[in-house]
């Protein structure tokens, strides 16, 4: 049976061997939710970059700049880190260059995996089906918040693990993530109201983004990293 | 209000500022359970050391050598890492030098804290009372397993956080630990049967140690690190 593992923070990634495995990158609030919402709404590709400067430099190549630092939209960038930014008519058919505090960093740090997929509640079931069909070992990489554990990413990891019951559980993190999801699944939004990340976000805007980011199976696609850009695998 | 935080792995300790704070070191299976059981049964002090060589060298100074690597007792050492080893008549009134895979490492890495306490289910309530009386900020440091998240340490962190409801929660890790404990508290032993660590241990011996390590409030003491040695604070 293929194996499943959950890494709660990019700062723990050196303990995981990603070679030959599928890495699922998760940053529920809000990078990977934005990616799924964007590609599911007609964005043609998303190029993750580490720095604001790289991002800005891609504008003259026709990319739309997107990014946040500490939850705030970067000044001069067309898009921030709200999934609704990625679903507007203005970005349909466009390529986006994106940099975020945690999500794009997790992607870059997981580059030794044989395949990089993007996960969010918004594409949970189709992602699980895709992973089951491939039957490859999988490591769910939680982006966290500046290296720390984030409950929304762990909840998603648990939700995905629950949909892959035949996969062998490698570590306690998978067990814990699944338990967390089982206890919170009927009221995900209310659960996140307690979380540190929600409290950070709520200074910036309403809970509209958070409510959207915990909607399950709103989109039927699996984003995949190919040649440095995230596109639709299915 | 004082703050409470949970660090799920020593490998994440650089994200936490321990200065001026109380660190509670947790290695339920089995280092900190052994420390509580030993000091609660008449051991006079426990000296944590990082290496097997340091440990062995202390024998001629009158210390009893204790330690394990990968769950196995070290050859030539009088004690392993079973709490029952620490409760025998032979160690009463004696000083122990101890080295373990994860527990003593977590202690060494937390040395910037203003106070280091030892936590286990075995001394849960008396520890919580002691922390409440001091009203100092507290960081619960989970020893984990070779840097990875361990569910038994997280469960204990949640149990301790649940007894400190007036402390301000800093991060999601505390919220998650408390949730985990709430869902598992009525059947801690059965919950741990699923865990990776239990599976590792069960190759070595029966579940007797694990059953003992999840017994709550069996001892009425708080071990504290003073001058490099762990002794009874109360």
Interface residues (C-beta under 8 A of the other chain):
Chain A: X8 X9 X11 X12 X15 X145 X146 X147 X148 X149 X150 X151 X152 X154 X169 X170 X171 X172 X173 X175 X176 X179 X180 X182 X183 X184 X194 X195 X196 X197
Chain B: X8 X9 X11 X12 X15 X145 X146 X147 X148 X149 X150 X151 X152 X154 X169 X170 X171 X172 X173 X175 X176 X179 X180 X182 X183 X184 X194 X195 X196 X197
